[in-house]
Amino acid sequence: MNDLLHIISEPALNVPASPYQARHFIDGALVDSADGRKSDRRSPSHGVVVSQAALGGVAETEAAIAAARRAFDDGRWSRLSGKDRARVLNKVADLIERNEERLALLETLESGKPISQARGECGGAADLWRYAASLARTSHGDSHNTLGPDILGVVVKEPIGVVSIITPWNFPFWILSQKLPFALAAGCTCVVKPSEMTPSTTAMLAELLAEAGLPAGVCNIVLGHGDPVGSLMTSHPEVDMVSFTGSTAVGKRITATAGQSLKKVALELGGKNPQVIFPDADLETAADAVTFGIYFNVGQCCNSSSRIIVHEDIADAFVDRVVALSRKVAFGNPLHPDTQVGAIVTPEHREKIDGYVRAAQEAGAELCLGGAGLSVPGLGDQFYQPTVIRRVTPDMAIAREEVFGPVLSVLTFGSFDEAIALANDATYGLSAGVWSENVHTCLEFCRRVQAGTVWTNTWMDGFPEMTFGGVKQSGQGREIGSYGFDEFLEVKSMVLRLGRTRVPWVRNT
């Protein structure tokens, strides 16, 4: 099988001679854990320790939350003008672009993703910071001048307070940048916990925040595990909101915990995203987009197009196209710029992916390509072959659950209504796609499919202006765009009586 794939084993960049040392960032200072504990991150693609991160506990988390609380309450950030907040955020964006290569290298080594994708993620995140900066200057409320000659009503938006931000391992810098700059633009203060598997780019951001002039305590970063760091961040009484990206199971636990103190919760969770291919679609373009959608970030992506629903008249020809393209995708060493698909994040996750494929085959699905681990010379076997599996039925786990790997499931349909039913037959509703040259088909699909984002004749095009989030068990709330910005704001109504016109309630007799 491997000789039929495009495998790149040689590197273009070298692994650094010593691991990056990631530290907490609390109240404006880089600090180690009080007990001196650290955790090692071994690169999934190269098998060597590439970072050592301070391992936080209750003490560090309490200190970070207290710093954020003080910084919010004394107004050092929350009461700054939008202009002044925007100036800092724009400076951060400049520094991100200046440090793109350094950020991308650490992200590649910790996550296993290709260096070209890490560069796009880290450098491209600067645009999110600049857009958030624009919102800081343009945010406004409403006024009501029609409530009577002696009444003026004003509705204002105010920062919600202290926000706990918890991010995942698959896009650590990008997802952080979908949250943090928007919270800061709103005037909030923050405590951030990255995944313990990919902590370094978040830790590196601390240096950029300080250099940009962000006041001490406004953004605090605690490195460590979900328990105790994440648990305390979601339950602490001094935290006003939790913004989390990760699995649906953890999201449900966070909702239950935060509900004890009625914190606001914003969740971006799992997806089982369909692309529906109609017979009149541009099949060449659609096949390329499907191939990109399933192998981007090794399929370890909440927006992965992990199931396609193809009209039965074109299913054979379309699958043949996707299989042919899959053989040309460059798998292998993430440190080579030509590599398109890198390593699986952990051996345990690779086995989980393989388990879904084996179970589908046992249930009667047909393997068209891949279906096993992949060894790359000099790098080991923490890779998985590009996999296409057809004759999948809606009841199979591979069609319903988030595989989170380079595995494409193929289902077929005969009518438009059947395509909609299959697309909506999932507990998730993050994103969906439709391929057709008929605008009426596309518009009806967009209106009827249950998803937070619908792409038409494309896949995974994103813009800071376009909000992102899911329905059903893909989450609640929104990120980026003006709607994502509003998540970090509270609305306050102010009623102003003009002059001494109020009629006394208690009458003098």
FIMIKOL-463729 format. One line per 5 residues: number of its first residue (from 1); their letters; for each residue x negated, y negated, z of C-alpha. Coordinates in steps of 0.1 Angstrom, whole numbers, m for minus. Each point is the difference from the previous one (the first is absolute). Layout:
# residues N
NUM) A) X:Y:Z; ...
***
This chain:
# residues 509
1) MNDLL) 0:0:0; m27:m25:10; m17:1:m34; 32:m13:m15; 0:m32:22
6) HIISE) m20:m32:m2; m22:2:31; m25:m26:10; m26:11:25; m28:m26:m2
11) PALNV) 3:m32:20; m6:m36:m12; m3:m14:35; m19:14:30; 14:9:34
16) PASPY) m14:m26:26; m29:13:20; 18:m6:33; 37:0:11; 19:m32:2
21) QARHF) 6:m10:37; 36:m11:4; 10:m19:32; 31:m14:15; 9:m37:m5
26) IDGAL) 16:m14:31; 6:m37:8; m25:m10:m27; m29:23:10; m13:33:m14
31) VDSAD) m1:25:29; m7:36:7; 24:22:20; m4:m4:38; m9:37:3
36) GRKSD) m23:m1:m30; 19:27:m19; m3:1:m38; 15:22:m28; m18:11:m31
41) RRSPS) 15:0:m35; m14:26:m23; 4:m8:m37; 25:24:m16; m20:m3:m33
46) HGVVV) m35:1:13; 2:19:33; m22:m24:20; 8:m24:28; 6:m34:m17
51) SQAAL) 14:m20:30; 1:0:37; 29:m19:16; 6:m11:36; 27:22:14
56) GGVAE) 25:m21:18; 23:8:29; 25:m17:23; m25:m26:13; m9:m13:m35
61) TEAAI) 36:1:m12; 12:m19:31; m27:m26:m5; 9:m5:m37; 37:m4:7
66) AAARR) m7:m25:28; m22:m20:m23; 26:m1:m27; 27:m10:26; m21:m29:13
71) AFDDG) m9:m12:m35; 37:0:m10; 13:m17:31; m25:m28:2; 7:m9:m37
76) RWSRL) m36:0:m13; 14:17:m31; 38:1:2; 3:m38:2; m25:m8:m27
81) SGKDR) 13:m15:m32; 6:22:m29; m28:m19:m18; m26:9:27; 11:37:1
86) ARVLN) m2:2:m38; m35:m15:0; m12:29:22; 18:27:m21; m14:m14:m32
91) KVADL) m35:1:15; 5:36:10; 10:8:m36; m33:m16:m13; m20:21:25
96) IERNE) 18:32:m10; m10:m5:m36; m36:m9:10; m2:33:20; 19:22:m24
101) ERLAL) m28:24:m8; m9:5:37; 36:7:9; 6:23:m29; m30:22:7
106) LETLE) 11:7:36; 35:6:m11; m11:25:m27; m23:18:25; 27:3:27
111) SGKPI) 30:8:m22; m15:19:m29; 17:m23:m26; m19:m10:m31; m21:m31:3
116) SQARG) 18:m17:m29; 33:3:18; m15:m12:33; m14:m30:m17; 34:m8:m15
121) ECGGA) 17:5:34; m25:m21:21; m6:m28:m25; 36:m1:m11; 12:m4:35
126) ADLWR) m13:m36:m1; 30:m9:m21; 23:11:28; m17:m23:24; 3:m29:m24
131) YAASL) 37:6:m6; 6:2:37; m19:m33:4; 24:m16:m25; 30:12:21
136) ARTSH) m15:m15:31; 3:m34:m17; 34:4:m17; 20:17:28; 31:m19:9
141) GDSHN) 34:3:16; 34:m16:m8; 19:m31:9; 38:m4:2; 12:m36:m4
146) TLGPD) 37:10:m4; 9:9:35; 15:m34:8; m11:m36:2; m16:4:34
151) ILGVV) m17:35:m5; m31:11:m17; m8:37:m2; m36:12:m6; m11:36:m4
156) VKEPI) m37:6:5; m23:30:m3; m24:7:28; m27:27:4; 13:31:17
161) GVVSI) m30:2:24; m26:28:6; 0:26:m28; m15:35:2; m12:11:m34
166) ITPWN) m8:37:m5; m14:11:m34; m8:33:m17; m31:16:m15; 10:1:m37
171) FPFWI) m1:m37:m8; m15:m15:32; m10:m34:m13; 29:m5:m25; 27:9:25
176) LSQKL) m15:m21:27; 1:m29:m25; 36:6:m7; 7:m7:37; m26:m21:18
181) PFALA) m2:m31:m22; 38:m3:m1; 2:4:38; m27:m27:4; 16:m23:m26
186) AGCTC) 32:2:21; m20:m11:31; 0:33:18; m29:15:19; m10:36:m6
191) VVKPS) m15:32:14; m11:24:m28; m8:37:2; m14:17:m32; 0:37:m5
196) EMTPS) m29:17:19; m9:16:m33; m6:m33:m19; m8:m27:26; m29:m18:m16
201) TTAML) 16:m24:m25; 23:m13:27; m29:m4:24; m19:m18:m27; 29:m24:m5
206) AELLA) m5:m12:36; m33:m17:m11; 18:m17:m29; 28:m13:22; m25:m15:24
211) EAGLP) m20:m16:m28; 32:m14:m15; 7:m18:33; 29:20:13; 4:m9:37
216) AGVCN) m11:26:26; 28:23:11; 22:m6:m31; m9:33:m16; m14:29:22
221) IVLGH) m11:34:m13; m1:31:21; m15:32:m14; 12:34:11; 26:27:m1
226) GDPVG) 38:m4:0; 0:12:36; m7:m21:20; m7:m30:m22; 30:2:m24
231) SLMTS) 24:11:27; m8:m29:22; 2:m24:m29; 36:11:m7; 12:1:36
236) HPEVD) m17:m29:17; 24:m27:13; m21:m29:m12; 3:12:m37; 29:m15:m19
241) MVSFT) m2:20:m32; m15:31:m15; m10:4:m37; m9:35:m9; m9:19:m32
246) GSTAV) m4:38:2; 21:31:2; 37:1:5; m4:22:31; m22:m25:17
251) GKRIT) 22:m29:m11; 30:16:17; m20:4:32; m11:m37:m2; 36:m11:m5
256) ATAGQ) 11:20:31; m28:m14:21; 4:m36:m11; 38:3:5; m6:2:38
261) SLKKV) m8:m37:0; 19:m9:m32; m32:m10:m19; 5:m8:m37; m14:29:m21
266) ALELG) m11:m1:m37; m8:34:m15; m15:11:m33; 2:38:m1; 0:29:m23
271) GKNPQ) 12:5:m36; 9:27:m24; 2:m23:m30; 16:11:m33; m7:m11:m35
276) VIFPD) 29:8:m24; m10:5:m36; 27:m3:m26; m3:14:m35; m3:m34:m17
281) ADLET) m29:m11:22; m35:m9:m13; m13:34:10; m37:m7:m5; 1:m30:23
286) AADAV) 23:18:25; m24:30:2; m29:m23:7; 19:m18:28; 11:33:15
291) TFGIY) m36:12:0; m12:m32:16; 29:1:25; m8:35:13; m39:m2:1
296) FNVGQ) m5:m35:12; m17:1:34; 0:38:m4; 38:m1:4; m5:m11:36
301) CCNSS) 24:m30:m6; 35:m7:13; 8:m13:m35; m13:32:m17; 23:11:m28
306) SRIIV) 0:35:14; 30:12:m19; 11:m6:m35; 35:6:m13; m2:7:m38
311) HEDIA) 28:5:m25; 2:36:m9; m3:m7:m37; m35:m15:4; m12:18:31
316) DAFVD) m24:25:m16; m16:m26:m23; m3:m26:28; m15:25:25; m25:10:m26
321) RVVAL) m10:m37:m4; m5:m4:37; m21:32:3; m22:m11:m29; m6:m34:16
326) SRKVA) m6:16:34; m29:20:m14; m16:m33:m10; 3:m18:33; m35:m4:16
331) FGNPL) m1:18:33; m30:1:23; m26:m23:17; 18:m31:12; m32:m20:m2
336) HPDTQ) 0:2:m38; 19:m28:m17; 15:24:m26; 16:22:27; 37:m3:1
341) VGAIV) 9:25:27; m21:7:31; 2:21:31; 28:11:23; m1:m18:33
346) TPEHR) m5:31:22; m3:38:m4; 32:4:19; 19:m22:m24; m14:18:m30
351) EKIDG) 14:33:15; 34:m17:5; 1:m10:m37; m10:35:m10; 28:15:22
356) YVRAA) 26:m20:m19; m13:13:m33; m1:36:11; 35:m2:15; 14:m14:m32
361) QEAGA) m15:28:m21; 14:26:24; 34:m16:m5; m2:3:m38; m17:m32:m12
366) ELCLG) m24:2:m29; m36:m13:4; m11:m18:m32; m33:m13:13; m22:1:31
371) GAGLS) 14:13:32; m32:5:20; m29:m17:17; m27:m16:m21; m38:2:6
376) VPGLG) m22:m28:m12; m37:8:m3; m19:m16:28; 31:m12:18; 18:31:12
381) DQFYQ) 36:11:m3; 21:m28:17; 16:m6:m33; 32:13:m16; 6:8:m37
386) PTVIR) 25:m21:m20; 32:20:3; 31:1:m21; 28:23:10; 33:4:m19
391) RVTPD) 33:19:3; 3:m17:34; 35:1:15; 14:m27:23; 1:23:30
396) MAIAR) m38:7:0; m21:m18:26; m23:m12:m28; 29:m19:m15; 12:m15:33
401) EEVFG) m29:m6:23; m30:m23:m3; m29:21:m12; m25:m29:0; m24:15:m25
406) PVLSV) m7:3:m37; 30:23:m6; 28:m8:m25; 34:17:2; 21:2:m32
411) LTFGS) 38:2:1; 23:m3:m30; 35:m15:m7; 26:0:m27; 22:m31:7
416) FDEAI) m5:m34:14; 21:8:31; m20:31:6; m32:m21:m2; 13:m25:26
421) ALAND) 12:28:23; m35:16:m1; m18:m33:5; 22:m8:30; m2:35:15
426) ATYGL) m26:m8:25; m3:m13:36; m24:m26:m13; 7:m32:m21; m33:m19:m5
431) SAGVW) m4:m3:m37; 13:14:m33; m7:m4:m37; 20:3:m32; m13:4:m36
436) SENVH) 23:m8:m29; 1:m24:m30; 37:m7:8; 3:m30:22; 35:11:11
441) TCLEF) m13:34:12; m28:m18:19; 23:m25:17; 26:26:10; m27:22:15
446) CRRVQ) m15:m30:19; 34:m8:15; 9:36:10; m33:14:12; m7:m2:38
451) AGTVW) m34:m16:3; m16:m32:12; m19:m5:m32; 9:12:m35; m25:m2:m29
456) TNTWM) 12:0:m36; m23:13:m27; m30:m4:24; m12:13:33; m15:m16:31
461) DGFPE) m4:m35:m14; 0:m22:31; m2:m37:8; m2:m20:32; 32:m18:m9
466) MTFGG) 20:33:m3; 11:14:33; m6:36:9; 17:25:22; 24:30:1
471) VKQSG) 35:12:8; 12:31:18; m30:17:18; m26:m20:m20; 2:m27:26
476) QGREI) 17:m33:11; m10:m36:m6; m21:m13:m29; m36:m10:m6; m16:m27:m22
481) GSYGF) 20:m25:m20; 21:m26:18; 22:28:15; m31:16:16; m10:m34:14
486) DEFLE) 34:m5:15; m4:33:20; m24:m19:23; 24:m29:6; 29:m6:24
491) VKSMV) 28:m23:m10; 11:m27:24; 31:m22:m4; m2:m36:14; 32:m20:4
496) LRLGR) m6:m38:4; 27:m23:11; m6:m36:m12; 9:m27:25; 22:3:31
501) TRVPW) 30:15:m19; 6:31:20; 35:1:15; m2:7:38; 13:35:10
506) VRNT) 6:m11:36; 23:m30:1; m2:m27:25; 33:m5:18
***
